[in-house]
Amino acid sequence: MKRAQEAVTIRPQMVKDAKGFYQILTQGNFRFFPVNVASIEAERRFLRKTVRQWKAGETWNFAIMLGDRLIGAIGVMPEDGRPYCAEIGYFIEASQHGRGYALQAVRLVEEYIFANQPQIRRLFACMVVDNLPSARVAEKAGFTREGRLAGYLKVGEKYHDAFIYGKLIR
Ligand SMILES: CC(C)(COP(=O)(O)OP(=O)(O)OC[C@H]1O[C@@H](n2cnc3c(N)ncnc32)[C@H](O)[C@@H]1OP(=O)(O)O)[C@@H](O)C(=O)NCCC(=O)NCCS
């Protein structure tokens, strides 16, 4: 298996990332990840909201960069009514899979949250039970599989069982 040649970096998502995210999401053919982006303009609207949410301290959505190249996204979203718990989600451009980039990004995000969002104690991730790469990333990042959630995730028209992985960061 190919290993990472380079270290990735993360930075807040920007509206100018719309075309890049649109391409990654629509060309990725992700089997277990719902892609609801209809156009580059729709992605721009999403990113404007993301920028507002970051400023308001509601959600932290990052771009994953390989040098100057956008290769994916990773976000942290606190649970409604439980600001000490936050969900983490990620995707990487299909051509860059299997190089350890998602794992690097999860570690960077965890460091950011630990240093900058002291109210967050628990991170968790959910994925379709057949999404083996995503589960592997969570395991490699030190998350524990806590259970199976029946019919929890909807991808396209299908409902799937999900695994939930959790980690206390403080
Ligand atoms: C999940 C995802 C982000 C992983 O990105 P990535 O950069 O390829 O991840 P990494 O390289 O850090 O790690 C992938 C791990 O899964 C393993 N893996 C890949 N395909 C696998 C398979 N079919 N079965 C078992 N393990 C598999 C890899 O071998 C690697 O583990 P290793 O380092 O122990 O060898 C990427 O597959 C993706 O974007 N998928 C579509 C979006 C998605 O499903 N996101 C998650 C939603 S919760």
Ligand as a Chemical Component Dictionary entry (heavy atoms), coordinates in Angstrom:
data_LIG
# 
_chem_comp.id                   LIG 
_chem_comp.type                 NON-POLYMER 
_chem_comp.pdbx_formal_charge   0 
_chem_comp.three_letter_code    LIG 
# 
loop_
_chem_comp_atom.comp_id 
_chem_comp_atom.atom_id 
_chem_comp_atom.alt_atom_id 
_chem_comp_atom.type_symbol 
_chem_comp_atom.charge 
_chem_comp_atom.model_Cartn_x 
_chem_comp_atom.model_Cartn_y 
_chem_comp_atom.model_Cartn_z 
_chem_comp_atom.pdbx_ordinal 
LIG C1  C1  C 0 -13.074 7.327  4.673 1  
LIG C2  C2  C 0 -11.998 8.099  3.915 2  
LIG C3  C3  C 0 -12.063 9.576  4.302 3  
LIG C4  C4  C 0 -10.620 7.536  4.285 4  
LIG O1  O1  O 0 -9.626  8.360  3.676 5  
LIG P1  P1  P 0 -8.116  7.858  3.439 6  
LIG O2  O2  O 0 -7.260  9.057  3.313 7  
LIG O3  O3  O 0 -8.100  6.865  2.344 8  
LIG O4  O4  O 0 -7.843  7.127  4.831 9  
LIG P2  P2  P 0 -6.437  6.584  5.380 10 
LIG O5  O5  O 0 -5.512  6.347  4.232 11 
LIG O6  O6  O 0 -6.004  7.476  6.498 12 
LIG O7  O7  O 0 -6.867  5.201  6.043 13 
LIG C5  C5  C 0 -7.677  4.276  5.337 14 
LIG C6  C6  C 0 -7.545  2.926  6.008 15 
LIG O8  O8  O 0 -8.607  2.086  5.537 16 
LIG C7  C7  C 0 -8.050  0.912  5.015 17 
LIG N1  N1  N 0 -8.929  0.410  3.979 18 
LIG C8  C8  C 0 -9.146  0.933  2.758 19 
LIG N2  N2  N 0 -10.022 0.163  2.073 20 
LIG C9  C9  C 0 -10.364 -0.840 2.909 21 
LIG C10 C10 C 0 -11.235 -1.949 2.796 22 
LIG N3  N3  N 0 -11.957 -2.164 1.701 23 
LIG N4  N4  N 0 -11.331 -2.804 3.843 24 
LIG C11 C11 C 0 -10.635 -2.588 4.975 25 
LIG N5  N5  N 0 -9.797  -1.524 5.157 26 
LIG C12 C12 C 0 -9.670  -0.687 4.116 27 
LIG C13 C13 C 0 -6.707  1.312  4.508 28 
LIG O9  O9  O 0 -5.865  0.182  4.322 29 
LIG C14 C14 C 0 -6.250  2.232  5.639 30 
LIG O10 O10 O 0 -5.846  1.493  6.775 31 
LIG P3  P3  P 0 -4.284  1.139  7.070 32 
LIG O11 O11 O 0 -3.569  2.449  7.195 33 
LIG O12 O12 O 0 -4.342  0.380  8.342 34 
LIG O13 O13 O 0 -3.788  0.346  5.918 35 
LIG C15 C15 C 0 -12.186 7.955  2.380 36 
LIG O14 O14 O 0 -12.299 6.579  2.076 37 
LIG C16 C16 C 0 -13.392 8.710  1.850 38 
LIG O15 O15 O 0 -13.307 9.887  1.539 39 
LIG N6  N6  N 0 -14.513 8.001  1.699 40 
LIG C17 C17 C 0 -15.752 8.642  1.190 41 
LIG C18 C18 C 0 -16.366 9.568  2.222 42 
LIG C19 C19 C 0 -16.676 8.824  3.502 43 
LIG O16 O16 O 0 -17.143 7.683  3.460 44 
LIG N7  N7  N 0 -16.390 9.480  4.617 45 
LIG C20 C20 C 0 -16.637 8.947  5.921 46 
LIG C21 C21 C 0 -18.024 9.204  6.316 47 
LIG S1  S1  S 0 -18.242 8.805  8.009 48 
# 
loop_
_chem_comp_bond.comp_id 
_chem_comp_bond.atom_id_1 
_chem_comp_bond.atom_id_2 
_chem_comp_bond.value_order 
_chem_comp_bond.pdbx_ordinal 
LIG C1  C2  SING 1  
LIG C2  C3  SING 2  
LIG C2  C4  SING 3  
LIG C2  C15 SING 4  
LIG C4  O1  SING 5  
LIG O1  P1  SING 6  
LIG P1  O2  DOUB 7  
LIG P1  O3  SING 8  
LIG P1  O4  SING 9  
LIG O4  P2  SING 10 
LIG P2  O5  DOUB 11 
LIG P2  O6  SING 12 
LIG P2  O7  SING 13 
LIG O7  C5  SING 14 
LIG C5  C6  SING 15 
LIG C6  O8  SING 16 
LIG C6  C14 SING 17 
LIG O8  C7  SING 18 
LIG C7  N1  SING 19 
LIG C7  C13 SING 20 
LIG N1  C8  SING 21 
LIG N1  C12 SING 22 
LIG C8  N2  DOUB 23 
LIG N2  C9  SING 24 
LIG C9  C10 SING 25 
LIG C9  C12 DOUB 26 
LIG C10 N3  SING 27 
LIG C10 N4  DOUB 28 
LIG N4  C11 SING 29 
LIG C11 N5  DOUB 30 
LIG N5  C12 SING 31 
LIG C13 O9  SING 32 
LIG C13 C14 SING 33 
LIG C14 O10 SING 34 
LIG O10 P3  SING 35 
LIG P3  O11 DOUB 36 
LIG P3  O12 SING 37 
LIG P3  O13 SING 38 
LIG C15 O14 SING 39 
LIG C15 C16 SING 40 
LIG C16 O15 DOUB 41 
LIG C16 N6  SING 42 
LIG N6  C17 SING 43 
LIG C17 C18 SING 44 
LIG C18 C19 SING 45 
LIG C19 O16 DOUB 46 
LIG C19 N7  SING 47 
LIG N7  C20 SING 48 
LIG C20 C21 SING 49 
LIG C21 S1  SING 50 
# 
